[in-house]
Amino acid sequence: MSVFERYLSLWIALAMVAGIAIGSFAPGLVQAIAEAEVANVNLVVAVLIWAMVYPMMVGVDPSSLREVVKQPKGLAITLVVNWLIKPFTMAALGVLFFEYVFADLIAPADAQQYIAGLILLGAAPCTAMVFVWSHLTKGDENYTLLQVSVNDIVMVFAFAPIVAFLLGVTDISVPWQTLVLSVVLFVALPLAAGVWTRNRLGSAERIEAFRDRVKPWGVVGLIATVVILFGLQGQVILNRPAVIALIAVPILIQSYGIFAVAYTAAFALRVPHRIAAPCALIGTSNFFELAVAVAISLFGLNSGAALATVVGVLVEVPVMLSLVAFANRTRNRFQQRETGAVERAGI
């Protein structure tokens, strides 16, 4: 790893500070970036995420996609965690903290709004950034693509019913524009560009050399994304730091807890690390564009629910980087187990 990659957490921390500073001292610039939005998807952030996703998509070999279905365990873990566990644990944590633990600190009406925002986050697994986290953990590009694609299909049918059940609201209008645009921008277009690039490059050696050249730009894109996200929410962070901290508590517990469940299950089921890491990370991160869009449509732009989804955006990058680091540090555990299984089979 280069010095730049080795100290990525430091650069991210500096990017957060820089984003808040820009939000405070250059509000006009932040406003212009905020207005570059279609269907609640910020186009500036979308371009940067696209730049991060593209290098991984170059590694996707379409001819190998048929092979990934022969390893169903990772996909099964992802689906169980994302749709049978995560939405309900997030709702339970929201109720626990805002109706009991923080009851003396938050007005009841605000508490219900924050719980609603947390539920929206919990019911929307990641579509875009998971490619970045997978890339940083040397995940299997083909398998990550399969997991994201299947989760997106399930989301079309399951998101609204789960949210309606947990919120007790019968009329949930899914912002299809946001969902479709995000899938096109963060999955379909980068995949098409990656396949085109592979075909142009030809040999495996040229493909790997190309990926090595473009990889640093993905890290630059990640840092620039953090600057923009924190710039867009800089005033909220400075004006309501205590509320931000309270909302962050259940999100942090949920994130680390969900990762622990999925990662431990993958280890117990002998899922290879290149599949285990992405399958745990996809459930930990959130499709925040969808969550924010639904919060705004249901409760309003300045609602507590919308604020809670925004806090999810702010918390995600630092949390995910810490989990990426943990996954990388524990890769040898998976490899040792796989080696031991092979040796026992040989015996």
C-alpha positions as CSV (number, residue, x, y, z in Angstrom):
1,M,0.0,0.0,0.0
2,S,1.2,3.5,-0.7
3,V,1.6,6.1,2.1
4,F,-1.6,7.8,0.8
5,E,-3.6,4.6,1.1
6,R,-2.0,3.6,4.4
7,Y,-3.2,6.8,6.1
8,L,-6.6,6.9,4.4
9,S,-8.4,7.3,7.7
10,L,-6.4,10.5,8.4
11,W,-7.2,12.0,5.0
12,I,-10.8,11.2,5.6
13,A,-10.8,12.9,9.0
14,L,-9.2,16.0,7.4
15,A,-11.8,15.8,4.6
16,M,-14.6,16.0,7.2
17,V,-13.0,19.1,8.8
18,A,-12.5,20.6,5.4
19,G,-16.1,19.9,4.3
20,I,-17.5,21.6,7.5
21,A,-15.1,24.6,7.0
22,I,-16.2,25.0,3.3
23,G,-19.9,24.7,4.4
24,S,-19.3,27.6,6.8
25,F,-17.1,29.9,4.8
26,A,-18.3,29.2,1.2
27,P,-22.0,28.7,1.5
28,G,-22.6,29.9,-2.1
29,L,-20.4,27.1,-3.4
30,V,-22.1,24.5,-1.3
31,Q,-25.5,25.8,-2.4
32,A,-24.5,25.5,-6.0
33,I,-23.4,21.9,-5.5
34,A,-26.6,21.1,-3.6
35,E,-28.8,22.4,-6.4
36,A,-27.1,20.1,-8.9
37,E,-29.6,17.4,-8.1
38,V,-32.0,15.1,-10.0
39,A,-34.5,12.9,-8.1
40,N,-32.7,13.5,-4.8
41,V,-29.4,12.2,-6.3
42,N,-26.7,14.8,-6.2
43,L,-25.0,14.8,-9.6
44,V,-21.6,16.0,-8.3
45,V,-21.5,13.2,-5.7
46,A,-22.8,10.8,-8.4
47,V,-19.8,11.6,-10.7
48,L,-17.4,11.0,-7.8
49,I,-19.0,7.7,-6.8
50,W,-19.0,6.7,-10.4
51,A,-15.2,7.3,-10.5
52,M,-14.8,5.1,-7.4
53,V,-17.0,2.3,-8.8
54,Y,-15.5,2.2,-12.3
55,P,-12.1,0.7,-11.4
56,M,-13.8,-2.2,-9.7
57,M,-16.2,-2.7,-12.7
58,V,-13.2,-3.1,-14.9
59,G,-12.4,-6.2,-12.9
60,V,-15.8,-7.8,-13.5
61,D,-15.5,-10.6,-16.0
62,P,-18.9,-11.2,-17.6
63,S,-17.9,-14.7,-18.7
64,S,-17.3,-15.6,-15.0
65,L,-20.7,-14.4,-13.7
66,R,-22.1,-17.9,-14.2
67,E,-19.6,-19.3,-11.7
68,V,-20.6,-17.0,-8.8
69,V,-24.1,-18.7,-8.4
70,K,-22.2,-21.9,-7.5
71,Q,-21.4,-20.2,-4.1
72,P,-24.8,-19.3,-2.7
73,K,-23.8,-18.9,0.9
74,G,-22.6,-15.4,0.7
75,L,-25.7,-14.3,-1.2
76,A,-27.9,-16.1,1.4
77,I,-26.2,-14.3,4.3
78,T,-26.7,-10.9,2.5
79,L,-30.4,-11.5,1.9
80,V,-31.1,-12.7,5.4
81,V,-29.3,-9.9,7.1
82,N,-30.6,-7.1,4.8
83,W,-34.2,-8.1,4.7
84,L,-35.0,-10.3,7.8
85,I,-32.7,-8.7,10.4
86,K,-31.5,-5.3,9.6
87,P,-34.8,-3.3,9.3
88,F,-36.2,-4.7,12.5
89,T,-33.0,-4.3,14.6
90,M,-32.8,-0.7,13.4
91,A,-36.4,-0.1,14.4
92,A,-35.8,-1.7,17.8
93,L,-32.7,0.3,18.5
94,G,-34.6,3.5,17.5
95,V,-37.4,2.8,20.0
96,L,-34.9,1.7,22.7
97,F,-32.9,4.9,22.5
98,F,-35.4,7.6,21.7
99,E,-38.3,6.3,23.8
100,Y,-36.3,5.1,26.8
101,V,-32.6,5.9,27.0
102,F,-32.8,9.4,25.5
103,A,-36.4,10.1,26.6
104,D,-35.5,13.0,28.9
105,L,-33.3,14.6,26.3
106,I,-35.7,14.5,23.3
107,A,-39.2,15.8,22.9
108,P,-41.6,12.9,22.1
109,A,-42.7,14.3,18.7
110,D,-39.0,14.6,17.7
111,A,-38.2,11.2,19.0
112,Q,-40.8,9.6,16.7
113,Q,-39.4,11.5,13.7
114,Y,-35.9,10.2,14.5
115,I,-37.1,6.7,14.8
116,A,-38.8,7.0,11.4
117,G,-35.6,8.2,9.8
118,L,-33.7,5.3,11.3
119,I,-36.2,2.8,10.0
120,L,-35.8,4.2,6.5
121,L,-32.1,3.8,6.7
122,G,-32.4,0.3,8.0
123,A,-34.7,-0.8,5.2
124,A,-32.4,0.4,2.4
125,P,-29.2,-1.6,1.8
126,C,-26.4,0.0,-0.1
127,T,-26.2,0.1,-3.9
128,A,-23.2,2.3,-4.8
129,M,-20.6,2.7,-2.1
130,V,-20.5,-1.1,-1.4
131,F,-18.4,-1.4,-4.6
132,V,-15.8,0.9,-3.0
133,W,-15.7,-1.0,0.2
134,S,-15.5,-4.3,-1.7
135,H,-12.6,-2.9,-3.7
136,L,-10.7,-1.8,-0.6
137,T,-11.1,-5.3,0.9
138,K,-10.0,-7.0,-2.4
139,G,-13.5,-8.4,-2.7
140,D,-14.7,-10.6,-5.6
141,E,-15.9,-8.1,-8.2
142,N,-18.3,-10.6,-9.9
143,Y,-19.8,-11.7,-6.6
144,T,-20.3,-8.1,-5.3
145,L,-22.1,-7.2,-8.5
146,L,-24.4,-10.2,-8.1
147,Q,-25.1,-9.3,-4.4
148,V,-25.9,-5.7,-5.3
149,S,-28.1,-6.7,-8.3
150,V,-30.2,-9.2,-6.3
151,N,-30.6,-6.8,-3.4
152,D,-31.8,-4.1,-5.8
153,I,-34.4,-6.5,-7.2
154,V,-35.6,-7.4,-3.7
155,M,-35.7,-3.7,-2.8
156,V,-38.2,-3.0,-5.5
157,F,-40.7,-5.4,-3.9
158,A,-39.8,-5.4,-0.2
159,F,-38.8,-1.8,0.7
160,A,-42.3,-0.2,0.7
161,P,-44.0,-3.1,2.6
162,I,-41.3,-3.3,5.3
163,V,-41.3,0.5,5.8
164,A,-45.1,0.6,5.9
165,F,-45.2,-2.1,8.5
166,L,-42.5,-0.6,10.8
167,L,-43.8,3.0,10.4
168,G,-47.5,2.0,10.7
169,V,-48.1,4.1,7.5
170,T,-50.1,2.4,4.8
171,D,-49.4,4.9,1.9
172,I,-45.6,4.6,1.2
173,S,-44.7,6.2,-2.1
174,V,-41.4,4.7,-3.3
175,P,-39.5,7.4,-5.3
176,W,-38.9,5.3,-8.3
177,Q,-36.9,8.0,-10.1
178,T,-34.4,8.0,-7.3
179,L,-34.2,4.2,-7.2
180,V,-33.9,3.8,-11.0
181,L,-31.5,6.7,-11.5
182,S,-29.2,5.4,-8.7
183,V,-29.1,1.9,-10.2
184,V,-28.4,3.3,-13.7
185,L,-25.7,5.7,-12.4
186,F,-24.0,3.4,-9.9
187,V,-24.4,0.0,-11.4
188,A,-25.4,-0.1,-15.1
189,L,-23.3,2.6,-16.5
190,P,-20.1,1.8,-14.6
191,L,-20.6,-1.9,-15.5
192,A,-21.0,-1.1,-19.2
193,A,-17.9,1.2,-19.1
194,G,-15.9,-1.6,-17.3
195,V,-16.9,-4.2,-19.9
196,W,-16.1,-1.9,-22.8
197,T,-12.7,-1.1,-21.2
198,R,-11.9,-4.8,-20.7
199,N,-12.7,-5.5,-24.3
200,R,-10.5,-2.6,-25.5
201,L,-7.5,-3.7,-23.3
202,G,-7.7,-7.4,-24.2
203,S,-5.2,-9.2,-22.0
204,A,-5.4,-9.8,-18.3
205,E,-2.0,-8.1,-17.8
206,R,-3.1,-4.9,-19.5
207,I,-6.4,-4.9,-17.5
208,E,-4.5,-5.3,-14.2
209,A,-2.0,-2.5,-15.2
210,F,-4.9,-0.2,-16.2
211,R,-6.6,-0.8,-12.8
212,D,-3.4,0.0,-11.0
213,R,-3.2,3.3,-12.8
214,V,-6.8,4.3,-12.1
215,K,-7.0,3.0,-8.5
216,P,-5.6,6.2,-6.9
217,W,-8.3,8.3,-8.6
218,G,-10.9,6.2,-6.8
219,V,-9.3,7.1,-3.4
220,V,-9.3,10.8,-4.5
221,G,-12.9,10.5,-5.4
222,L,-13.7,9.0,-2.0
223,I,-12.0,11.9,-0.2
224,A,-13.7,14.5,-2.4
225,T,-17.1,12.8,-1.8
226,V,-16.5,13.2,2.0
227,V,-15.6,16.8,1.6
228,I,-18.8,17.5,-0.3
229,L,-21.1,15.5,2.0
230,F,-19.8,17.2,5.1
231,G,-19.9,20.6,3.3
232,L,-23.5,20.1,2.4
233,Q,-24.4,19.3,6.0
234,G,-21.8,21.6,7.7
235,Q,-24.3,24.0,9.2
236,V,-26.5,21.2,10.5
237,I,-23.5,19.7,12.3
238,L,-22.5,23.0,13.8
239,N,-26.0,24.1,14.8
240,R,-27.2,20.8,16.3
241,P,-24.2,18.8,17.4
242,A,-25.9,17.2,20.4
243,V,-28.8,15.9,18.4
244,I,-26.4,14.6,15.7
245,A,-24.5,12.7,18.4
246,L,-27.7,11.2,19.9
247,I,-28.9,10.0,16.5
248,A,-25.5,8.6,15.7
249,V,-25.5,6.3,18.7
250,P,-28.1,3.7,17.5
251,I,-26.7,3.9,13.9
252,L,-23.2,3.1,15.2
253,I,-24.5,0.1,17.3
254,Q,-26.5,-1.1,14.3
255,S,-23.6,-0.8,11.9
256,Y,-21.1,-2.7,13.9
257,G,-23.7,-5.2,15.1
258,I,-24.9,-6.0,11.6
259,F,-21.4,-6.4,10.3
260,A,-20.6,-8.7,13.2
261,V,-23.6,-10.9,12.5
262,A,-22.9,-11.2,8.8
263,Y,-19.1,-11.5,9.0
264,T,-19.3,-14.2,11.8
265,A,-21.9,-16.1,9.8
266,A,-19.7,-16.0,6.7
267,F,-16.7,-17.3,8.8
268,A,-18.8,-20.1,10.4
269,L,-20.2,-21.2,7.0
270,R,-16.6,-21.2,5.5
271,V,-17.3,-18.4,2.9
272,P,-14.1,-17.2,1.3
273,H,-12.9,-13.8,2.5
274,R,-13.2,-12.2,-1.0
275,I,-17.0,-12.9,-0.7
276,A,-17.4,-12.7,3.1
277,A,-16.1,-9.1,3.4
278,P,-18.4,-7.6,0.7
279,C,-21.4,-9.6,1.9
280,A,-21.0,-8.2,5.4
281,L,-20.3,-4.7,4.2
282,I,-23.3,-4.4,1.9
283,G,-25.7,-4.8,4.8
284,T,-23.8,-2.4,7.0
285,S,-23.9,0.5,4.6
286,N,-27.1,2.2,3.4
287,F,-28.8,3.4,0.3
288,F,-28.9,6.9,1.7
289,E,-30.3,8.6,-1.4
290,L,-33.4,6.5,-1.2
291,A,-33.8,6.9,2.6
292,V,-33.4,10.7,2.3
293,A,-35.8,10.9,-0.6
294,V,-38.6,8.9,1.2
295,A,-38.0,10.9,4.5
296,I,-38.5,14.2,2.6
297,S,-41.6,13.0,0.8
298,L,-43.2,11.5,3.9
299,F,-42.2,14.0,6.6
300,G,-40.8,17.1,4.9
301,L,-37.4,18.6,4.1
302,N,-36.8,20.0,7.6
303,S,-38.2,17.1,9.5
304,G,-36.5,15.0,12.2
305,A,-36.8,12.0,9.9
306,A,-34.9,13.7,7.2
307,L,-32.2,14.8,9.7
308,A,-31.8,11.2,10.9
309,T,-31.2,10.0,7.4
310,V,-28.6,12.7,6.9
311,V,-26.8,11.6,10.0
312,G,-26.6,8.2,8.5
313,V,-24.8,9.7,5.5
314,L,-22.3,11.4,7.8
315,V,-21.6,8.4,10.0
316,E,-21.3,5.9,7.1
317,V,-17.9,6.7,5.7
318,P,-15.9,6.6,9.0
319,V,-17.7,3.5,10.2
320,M,-17.2,1.7,6.9
321,L,-13.5,2.6,6.7
322,S,-13.0,1.1,10.2
323,L,-14.8,-2.1,9.1
324,V,-12.8,-2.2,5.9
325,A,-9.6,-2.0,8.1
326,F,-10.9,-4.8,10.4
327,A,-11.8,-7.0,7.4
328,N,-8.4,-6.6,6.0
329,R,-6.7,-7.4,9.3
330,T,-8.7,-10.6,9.7
331,R,-8.2,-11.8,6.1
332,N,-5.5,-14.2,7.3
333,R,-8.1,-15.9,9.7
334,F,-10.2,-16.9,6.7
335,Q,-7.2,-17.9,4.7
336,Q,-5.8,-20.1,7.5
337,R,-9.2,-21.8,7.9
338,E,-9.4,-22.4,4.1
339,T,-5.8,-23.8,4.1
340,G,-6.7,-26.1,7.1
341,A,-9.8,-27.3,5.4
342,V,-7.8,-28.2,2.2
343,E,-5.1,-30.0,4.3
344,R,-7.7,-32.0,6.2
345,A,-9.4,-33.0,2.9
346,G,-6.0,-34.1,1.6
347,I,-5.5,-36.3,4.7
